[in-house]
Amino acid sequence: MSQGRGRRNRKHHDKEKIINLGDKGREVIEDINENSQVIQQFHEYAAELDAKHDRYERIFKINRDVGIESKRIIFLLHTIDKESKRNAVLDTAKTRLDNVVQKLFRNIATELDGQDAYQFHRAYRAGIEEYIEALTFHEYLQNGDMQDWSALEKALTYHTTSSPTDSSEQSTSKTMQVMVTPTDYILGIADLTGELMRKCINNLAVGDVSSCYQTCNFVRKIYIAFLGYTSVVHNNEVNKKIITLKHSLTKMENACYTIKVRGSEIPKHMLADVAIAAAEEYATEDDEGYQAF
């Protein structure tokens, strides 16, 4: 009983101590001179941080819209294997990709105008990678190839001209840009290979074997380029992506191998199922030519 009473007394004493500290704190706050230069400076810092956080949240919301629309465009592009109107699908996807640039990314560029872009890069990085995946997927389906990083950087640069308010003044031009780093582009390309693997398997399902070979060769070239990049630059995110890339490539190579060796003895309606089963059975993430750092 004495021990229990002692605990209650200590708790009561601690509570009084907290209340007393709170009272002292209120007294300090009441005695603060709001006209003090130091206090005024802290108010400015607080306003600056609030503005930065609000800007970050606005960019993050736009980033979410970019990611959602990019995923929908990728889904649309996958319907090419099932649609007879190939050009119509590609044109629709191109229009939607351009709308993302002219509307959503322009809004991000406006938010970044006059700001340190590196402070807000994480707010829209996921969206830019998703958009790169959709953009390069469209370019591959359109031309069998894709543009480099500088083309995207140019597309996300905006030039605006403001009209003068007075007849004696001249119009002024301003350039805004969404910062895209080379690493952003590389990570987007790594995600692209997963979509190309799905396209390869879809092509088998409709009996388009030649396109499956072509896509596999294209992904193999990307993988070789990644090996050259990781031998010079060590990036944890890229290292993780390349493991998934190798896994996708292995599935495609095993599917193509099965078709090449056993294609003549397998009925066409079973070709895709047999190739996919072989790809899943022999797929591996091990690679003697790559070492994760």
N, C-alpha and C positions, 0 to 999 in steps of 0.2 A: 504493500500500500504506500509505503514511504517513497519507493522508487517511482510509482505512478504519479504521486503527488509532485515529485521533483520534476518529472517530465513536463507536467502541465504548467508548473511555475516557469520552467525555462521557455516553453512556447509562449506564455503570456509576456515574459520579459522580452523575448525576441520581437513579438508583435508590437509592444510599446516602443522598442528601439526603431522598428521600421516606420512607425507613425511619427516618431520624433524626427527621424531623418527626412520624412516627407514634409513636415512642418518647416524644418530648416530650409529645405529646397524651395518651398513656396516663399519664404522670407527673402531668399536670395533673388528669386525671380521678380518679386515686388520692388526690390531695391535697384534693379537693372535700369540703367539710363538708356532709353530707346534712341536717344539722339547721339549716343556714343559712336564714334567712327568705327570701332571694332564691331559693335553690334550691327551697324548698318552694312558692313562688309559681309558679315555672316548671313544677313538677309539676302544679299545679292547672290552669295554662293548657293543658298537654298533654292532661290528662284531659278538659277542656272541649272542645278541638278534636276529640279522638277521638269523644266523644259526639255532637258535631254531625255529623261525617262519617258515623257509623253511622246517625243519624237520616235524613240525606239519602239514604243508600243504601236504607233501608227504604221511604221515600216514593217513591223512583224505581222500586222494584220494584212497588209498588202502582199507580203511574202506568202502568207497562207493561201490567198486567192491565186497567186501565181502557181503554187504547187498543185492546187486542185485542178485548175484549168489545164496545166501541162499533163497531168495524169489522164484527163479526159481526152486530150489530143492523142496521147499514146494509144489509148484504147481504140480510138477511131482509126488510127493508122493500122492497127492489127486486123481491122475488118477488111483490109484490101484483099487478103487471101480468100475471103468469102464473098466479096463484092465483084460484080462484073464491071462496074464503072470505076476503074482504077483512077482515072484522071480526075473524076469528080471528088473522090475522097481526098486525093492529094491537094486539090485546089481549096477544098473546105478547110483542111488542116493548115494550109499556108495562110489563109485569111485569119484564122484564129490565132496562129502564132504571131502574125503581124499586129493583131489587136492587143495581145499581151504586151508587146513592145511599145505600142503607141499610147496605151492607156495605163496599165499597171506599172510597168517599169518607168514610164515617164513620171508617174506620181512619186515613185521612190527617188528618182533623180531630183525632183523638186524638193523633197525632204532633205536630200543630201547637199543641196546647193549651199555653199558657204560653210559646210561642216567638215569635220575630219571624218572621211568615209570609213576609216579603219575602226572607229568607235562604234559604228553601226553595222559593220560587215556581217557579224553573226546573226543579225536580225533578219537578213534576207538571203543568207548563203544557201540554205536548204532549197529555197524557191529557185534560185539561179541554177543550181545543179539539176533540179528537176526539169527546168526549161531547156537547159543544154541537152539533156537526154531526149526530150521531145523534138527539139530542133534538129539535132544530128540524125535522129531516126528518120525524120522526114527527108532530110538531105540524102540519106543513103537510099531510101526507097525511090527518090526522084532521080538521082544521078548515079547511084552505086558508089558514092564517095561522100566526103563531107569537107566543109570549109575549116580553116584554121581559127585559132583564138582571136586573131586581130579583126576578122570579119564581124564577130559578135561584139567586140569592143566598139567598133565603129557604129554598129546598129544601135547600141545603147548610149550613144552620144547625141544630145539634143541641142539644137541651136534655136534660140528664141530672139525675137526682135520686138522691142517695146516702142510704142508710138510716143512722140513728144507731146507734152501737155501744153507747150507754148510754141507758137509758130517760129520763134527765133531759135528754138532748140533743135538738135538733130536726134534722129532715132538711134537707139543704142542696142547692140546685140549682146547676147549672153550665151555661154555654153554650159550645159549641165551634163552630167555623166553618171551612170551607174557603174561603180568600180567592179570589175571582174578580174580576179587574179588568175594566173596560169594554173594554179592548183585547183581552183573552182572548175575550170574547163576540163582538166584531167580527170577529176572525180566524176564529172558528168559523163565523160566518155566511158569510164569504167562501168557506170550504171547502164549505158547504152548496150554494152555487150550482153547483158541479161535479156534485153528486149530482142536482140538479134538471135539469141539462142531460141527464144520462143518462136520467132519468125521461121527459123530453120525447121523446127519441129512441125509448125503449122503447114509449111510447104510440103512436107512429107505426107501430111494427112490428105492433101489435095493432089498428090502425085507429081509435084513439081520438084523433081530430084536435082535438076541442074542448078536451080536457085539455092538449094540447100548447100551444094558444094561451094557455090560462089560466096555465100554468107559465111561459111566456115573459114574459107581462105581469108576473108576480110577480117574476121575476129582474130585469126592467127597473126596477121600483120600488126594488129593493135597490141596483142600480147607481147610480141617481140619488141615493139616500141616501149612498152611499159618496163620490160626487163632492162632496156638501156637507160631508161629514166631512173629507176630505182637503184641502179649501180652507181649513180652519181649523186642523187638527192635522196635522203632518207626521210620519209614522212610516214607517220604511223597510220594515218587514214588511207593513204595510197597503198601501203603494205596490206592492209585489211581488204581493200577493194581488189587487189590483184589476186588474192587467194580465191575470191568468188569468181573473178574473171577466168582463172585457170580451170575452175570447176565447170563453168559454162562451156569453155572451149573443149574440154575433155568429153563432155556429153555430146557435143556436136561432132567431134572427130569419131567417136565410137559409133554414132548413128550413121555417119557417112561411110565408115569402114564396113559396117554390117550390110548397107545397101550395095556397096561395090562388090563384096565377096559373095553375099548370099541373095542378092537382088533377083537373080534369074530364077531361083527356086522357090521364092516366096510369092504367093498371090498378091496382086496389087492392093486389094482391099485389106490385107494384113500387113503390108509393108511398113506402114507407120508404127503400128503397135509393136512389131518385132524390133524395129530400129530404136524406138523409145525404151523398150525393155533392156536392150543391150546397152544403151547409153547410161541408164540408171545403174545397171549391174557393175559396169566397169569404171564408172566415174570415180575419180579420186582427186584429192587436193594436194597430193605429194608431187613435187617437181624438183628434180635434181638441178635444174638450171636456175632456180630462184631461191634465195634465202632471205627470210624476213629478219629485219634488224630491230 
